[in-house]
Structures are given as structure tokens and as C-alpha cells.
């Protein structure tokens, strides 16, 4: 079975006595998504392209566990530290049980928001996975709901945008334009210039963090392969020209490829004709 080639979680494995690293951790990415009402959802995703290619033809199981009332904050119904800890105890128990049973299943992502933490797995044995998951939930007194989806259906929410194109996933037409957050790093004067240039191009200012020297902007952009790459071919060289770097949150390889000390990867090196036409005609 294909999934047995991968670790269940992709986390680092070390020798507890010697602290020797037995297996390096796989890349993970923190993403922000927006609900229709403008609220934020926070997604933590495992970025293992070989695993995701395998998952593209397999079921994706969404596990929703219900926390206790006293594990939510009174004001905004967010998970308390105790509630969060118990959620992760369930995830850890489930992953250990899957590994012990030799069940072909892997953790893909988790989603935080609305007072809940939901977990996404892929598996080649839905019935076996469900049995193990329900037993783990029962052991920790969690009501559990399972939903089955395809990777293409959940990709706009849980995957870095660039991965959708690299996996050639067929996503629904009504989500091909999506509000997307872009983060940049640089000196404060450079970030101010970049903000002004991006606002001319229809980007909306979200925030700037002086301590971490990060600028956050947002815009509804295409999330198909060529559409998103066109966006990056415009804003990445623009940021670099102002001595700022895109943090690469929505890309497969992440921020290091955009460091100012490195040559810019060819795939992001310049705006395509489509990008030029968008600027001329003011299309977003």
C-alpha cells in the first residue's frame, strides 16, 4: 500500500537518550484562510509533495471533534489551553494507534477556528481508519464526526496555493478566485514603499509588524496554476526591487528561495504578458 511508505505524521523522530535525530521533520506550513463573513481560519499543513500526489487519488477524511463547554473561552468561544491540549492528545493517540495497527493512513492538515480544531487524514482503508479513530475519540470522551472528501475538494482550504497547480488538481470554478494573504519582509521604509505599490495594484493592507519587519496584504487572486504564478511573477520581482522579500507562504518551497542573497528562481523572475495586460486594463 502506497501510504505505508510515509510516516503517519511527518514529525521529527529522535532518540530520547542520545537526542540523535533519526528522521528529520517534513516541511509544514501555517496558512490563513477567510470565511465568507471575513473571519479567519488558521490551517497547519504538511507539505510533502510525494504524499500529496498519492493522496490526490485517495479519500480525505475530515475529523471533527467537539470540545467541552468549559474548554472554550466565554467571550469568543475559542479553545482554552486545556481544550487545545486535549485536542492534541486525541491527535497523538490517533496517530500512535494508526501506526501500531499498520493502518495505511497519514495526517495531512489541521484547521483551527470557530472554537474547534479539525484534522485531515488520507487513507487507503476507510473502514479500518474509522474504527481506530472512533476508539481513540471514545477513550478521550470526544464526540466525533467524520466526513469524506477528495483532495481536490479541500485543496483550496488546506494546501499552499502553488501546490494546487503543481498537483494539477481540478478545483471547482466557484473557488478559483479566492482572497489570499501575502506576507513580505524588509526594512520599514522599504515595506512602506511596497505597500503603496501594492495598493495601486488593488491589494488591501492588513497589518505591519515593526518588530518582525513583516507586511501583510491581501487580494482576491486566481489559485489555478498559471493564474497564481502570474501573480507571483508580478509581486515577487516588485518586492525584490524595493529590497523586500516575499515570505513564500503559499509556495511549495517556502521562504528561503526568496532570500535577497539568492538569485530569484526562474519561475518567478518576471511578469508574464497576462500580468502586463491585467495591469493595463486594471483587472484583479
C-alpha positions, -999 to +999 in steps of 0.1 A: +000+000+000+014+034-011+008+052+022+028+028+042+059+044+026+052+076+046+053+083+084+019+089+098+027+125+109+059+135+093+072+149+126+108+146+137+119+114+154+147+115+178+164+091+202+152+101+237+185+091+254+211+104+229+189+132+213+201+119+179+178+128+151+165+095+135+142+112+110+141+149+101+107+166+103+090+172+070+081+208+060+049+222+075+032+255+067+009+278+085-018+293+063-046+318+068-080+314+051-110+336+052-146+327+058-174+344+038-181+367+068-144+378+068-134+357+098-101+339+098-094+302+098-058+290+106-045+260+088-014+239+096-004+218+066+021+191+059+040+199+027+052+166+014+045+166-023+051+129-028+025+122-001+001+147-016+004+131-050-006+098-035-034+115-016-048+131-048-064+097-058-074+087-022-102+097+002-095+126+025-112+121+059-121+152+079-123+145+116-144+170+137-142+166+175-164+185+199-148+201+229-164+206+263-181+239+271-155+246+298-127+242+272-139+273+254-133+309+263-165+327+274-161+358+253-153+344+218-156+306+222-120+299+213-102+268+227-086+274+261-050+260+266-066+230+284-090+224+255-062+227+230-041+203+249-069+177+250-074+181+212-037+174+206-039+144+230-065+130+207-044+136+176-013+120+192-034+090+204-049+085+170-015+087+151+000+062+176-029+038+172-028+040+134+010+033+134+006+004+158-022-011+137-002-007+105-032+012+090-023+029+057-032+064+067-014+098+071-020+131+087-024+159+061-035+191+079-055+206+107-078+236+108-083+260+137-113+283+141-148+287+154-138+271+187-128+239+170-097+221+157-104+197+128-080+172+114-075+159+079-061+125+071-058+104+039-062+066+040-063+035+019-086+018+044-116+039+053-133+013+074-102+004+094-093+041+099-128+050+111-127+021+136-094+033+151-105+069+151-137+063+169-119+042+195-094+070+201-122+095+204-141+074+228-111+069+250-108+107+254-146+113+256-148+132+224-179+132+202-166+126+167-179+134+132-162+120+101-166+134+066-151+120+034-139+143+006-114+144-023-081+163-021-093+185-050-124+195-029-104+205+002-073+218-015-083+255-017-086+254+021-057+232+033-029+234+007-005+261-002-019+277-034+011+268-056+007+231-046-027+230-062-012+238-095+018+216-091-006+187-083-028+196-113-059+193-091-092+202-108-108+226-084-143+240-085-149+270-107-165+290-079-133+289-058-107+297-084-106+333-074-100+335-036-090+361-010-053+353-004-029+368+021+007+377+011+035+384+036+067+404+029+098+410+049+121+441+048+131+473+064+103+496+075+108+523+048+110+496+021+078+480+033+061+514+032+070+518-004+060+482-012+026+488+005+020+519-016+029+500-049+007+470-040-023+492-030-020+507-065-025+472-079-056+465-058-041+448-027-056+456+006-035+464+036-039+441+066-011+449+091+025+456+095+047+442+124+075+465+132+093+440+154+094+412+129+095+436+099+066+419+082+040+435+059+007+417+053-015+424+023-045+406+008-062+404-026-086+380-044-064+362-069-066+331-091-055+300-074-051+278-105-015+270-116-009+297-143-031+323-127-013+322-094+021+320-110+013+352-129+005+369-096+039+359-082+058+369-113+044+404-107+047+409-069+079+389-062+102+410-085+084+441-074+092+433-037+128+425-046+132+458-065+123+475-032+147+454-011+119+433+003+112+396+000+080+376-003+078+351+025+066+323+002+038+311+025+016+300-004+045+283-024+057+247-022+094+255-013+087+284+011+106+315+021+143+305+016+140+306-022+131+343-020+160+355+002+176+386-012+210+370-010+199+343-035+192+346-073+154+347-079+141+313-091+133+315-128+097+306-124+091+339-105+116+360-124+092+383-143+056+392-151+041+374-180+021+390-208-011+381-189+002+401-159+010+431-181-025+430-196-040+429-161-021+460-151-030+478-183-067+470-181-069+471-143-082+435-138-077+419-104 
